[in-house]
Amino acid sequence: MYFRITRDSTELVDPRDMASFHVLCPAGLGRDELVNRVRADGLGELLPGDDHLLIPVDVIRRYAGDAVDPGWERDLAGMIGYASRKGWMSDDGSRVRAHVERTA
């Protein structure tokens, strides 16, 4: 699953795919525009260096909405567990780090 961020919107794409968690946004989207979009959509926070976001797990659930099946929570817990073992979670375990990928 990944978040697609544009100047105008944010969407969670393929929430059932737990194998790859990242953020995709246009290469031309500047730092300030990205920060503003992240704030406007309650997506978390952009970390220094502009290449990672910390996204609250509850935000992932909110964006997934009704697009997932009953086993999705179990799969999400597995993804969060993996991220935790890799050191990709916030200290309190409520937010997961996502790499920001830029597209042409």
C-alpha positions as a Markdown table, in Angstrom:
| # | Residue | x | y | z |
|---|---|---|---|---|
| 1 | Met | 0.0 | 0.0 | 0.0 |
| 2 | Tyr | 1.1 | 3.5 | -0.5 |
| 3 | Phe | -0.1 | 7.1 | -0.2 |
| 4 | Arg | -0.3 | 9.1 | -3.4 |
| 5 | Ile | 0.0 | 12.8 | -2.6 |
| 6 | Thr | -0.7 | 15.5 | -5.2 |
| 7 | Arg | -1.1 | 19.3 | -4.9 |
| 8 | Asp | -4.8 | 18.8 | -4.5 |
| 9 | Ser | -5.3 | 15.4 | -2.7 |
| 10 | Thr | -4.1 | 12.4 | -0.8 |
| 11 | Glu | -5.3 | 8.9 | -1.3 |
| 12 | Leu | -4.3 | 5.4 | 0.0 |
| 13 | Val | -3.7 | 3.1 | -3.0 |
| 14 | Asp | -4.0 | -0.7 | -2.7 |
| 15 | Pro | -4.5 | -0.9 | 1.1 |
| 16 | Arg | -4.4 | -4.7 | 1.0 |
| 17 | Asp | -0.8 | -4.8 | -0.2 |
| 18 | Met | 1.3 | -4.8 | 3.0 |
| 19 | Ala | 4.6 | -5.7 | 1.2 |
| 20 | Ser | 5.5 | -2.1 | 0.3 |
| 21 | Phe | 4.6 | 1.0 | 2.4 |
| 22 | His | 5.7 | 4.3 | 1.0 |
| 23 | Val | 4.5 | 7.8 | -0.2 |
| 24 | Leu | 4.4 | 8.7 | -3.8 |
| 25 | Cys | 4.4 | 12.4 | -4.9 |
| 26 | Pro | 5.3 | 14.4 | -8.0 |
| 27 | Ala | 8.9 | 15.5 | -8.3 |
| 28 | Gly | 7.8 | 19.0 | -8.8 |
| 29 | Leu | 5.9 | 19.2 | -5.5 |
| 30 | Gly | 8.0 | 21.5 | -3.4 |
| 31 | Arg | 8.7 | 20.9 | 0.3 |
| 32 | Asp | 6.3 | 23.6 | 1.5 |
| 33 | Glu | 3.6 | 22.2 | -0.8 |
| 34 | Leu | 4.2 | 18.7 | 0.6 |
| 35 | Val | 4.1 | 19.9 | 4.2 |
| 36 | Asn | 0.9 | 21.9 | 3.5 |
| 37 | Arg | -0.8 | 18.9 | 1.9 |
| 38 | Val | 0.4 | 16.5 | 4.7 |
| 39 | Arg | -1.0 | 19.0 | 7.3 |
| 40 | Ala | -4.3 | 19.6 | 5.4 |
| 41 | Asp | -5.0 | 15.9 | 5.2 |
| 42 | Gly | -3.8 | 15.0 | 8.7 |
| 43 | Leu | -1.2 | 12.6 | 7.3 |
| 44 | Gly | 1.5 | 13.1 | 9.9 |
| 45 | Glu | 4.8 | 14.9 | 9.7 |
| 46 | Leu | 7.5 | 15.3 | 7.1 |
| 47 | Leu | 10.9 | 14.4 | 8.7 |
| 48 | Pro | 14.0 | 16.5 | 8.2 |
| 49 | Gly | 15.6 | 15.7 | 4.8 |
| 50 | Asp | 12.2 | 15.5 | 3.0 |
| 51 | Asp | 12.4 | 11.8 | 2.3 |
| 52 | His | 10.3 | 10.3 | 5.0 |
| 53 | Leu | 7.0 | 10.9 | 6.6 |
| 54 | Leu | 5.8 | 9.6 | 10.0 |
| 55 | Ile | 2.2 | 8.5 | 9.5 |
| 56 | Pro | -0.1 | 7.7 | 12.4 |
| 57 | Val | -1.4 | 4.1 | 12.2 |
| 58 | Asp | -4.9 | 5.5 | 12.9 |
| 59 | Val | -4.6 | 7.6 | 9.7 |
| 60 | Ile | -3.8 | 4.5 | 7.7 |
| 61 | Arg | -7.0 | 2.9 | 9.1 |
| 62 | Arg | -9.0 | 6.0 | 8.3 |
| 63 | Tyr | -7.8 | 6.2 | 4.7 |
| 64 | Ala | -8.4 | 2.4 | 4.2 |
| 65 | Gly | -12.0 | 2.8 | 5.3 |
| 66 | Asp | -14.3 | 0.2 | 3.8 |
| 67 | Ala | -11.8 | -0.9 | 1.1 |
| 68 | Val | -10.5 | -3.7 | 3.3 |
| 69 | Asp | -11.7 | -7.1 | 4.5 |
| 70 | Pro | -11.9 | -8.4 | 8.1 |
| 71 | Gly | -8.4 | -9.9 | 8.0 |
| 72 | Trp | -6.8 | -6.5 | 7.1 |
| 73 | Glu | -6.3 | -5.5 | 10.7 |
| 74 | Arg | -4.3 | -8.7 | 11.3 |
| 75 | Asp | -2.2 | -8.0 | 8.2 |
| 76 | Leu | -1.7 | -4.3 | 9.3 |
| 77 | Ala | -0.5 | -5.5 | 12.7 |
| 78 | Gly | 2.0 | -7.8 | 11.0 |
| 79 | Met | 3.2 | -4.9 | 8.9 |
| 80 | Ile | 3.5 | -2.7 | 12.0 |
| 81 | Gly | 5.4 | -5.4 | 13.9 |
| 82 | Tyr | 7.8 | -5.7 | 11.0 |
| 83 | Ala | 8.3 | -1.9 | 10.9 |
| 84 | Ser | 8.9 | -1.9 | 14.6 |
| 85 | Arg | 11.6 | -4.6 | 14.4 |
| 86 | Lys | 13.3 | -2.5 | 11.7 |
| 87 | Gly | 13.2 | 0.7 | 13.8 |
| 88 | Trp | 10.7 | 2.3 | 11.4 |
| 89 | Met | 8.2 | 3.3 | 14.1 |
| 90 | Ser | 8.0 | 6.4 | 16.3 |
| 91 | Asp | 9.2 | 6.0 | 19.9 |
| 92 | Asp | 5.6 | 5.6 | 21.2 |
| 93 | Gly | 4.7 | 3.1 | 18.4 |
| 94 | Ser | 1.8 | 5.1 | 17.1 |
| 95 | Arg | 3.4 | 6.3 | 13.8 |
| 96 | Val | 5.2 | 4.4 | 11.0 |
| 97 | Arg | 7.9 | 5.8 | 8.8 |
| 98 | Ala | 7.2 | 5.9 | 5.1 |
| 99 | His | 9.8 | 6.7 | 2.4 |
| 100 | Val | 8.8 | 9.5 | 0.1 |
| 101 | Glu | 9.3 | 8.6 | -3.6 |
| 102 | Arg | 9.2 | 11.3 | -6.3 |
| 103 | Thr | 7.8 | 10.6 | -9.7 |
| 104 | Ala | 8.6 | 12.4 | -12.9 |
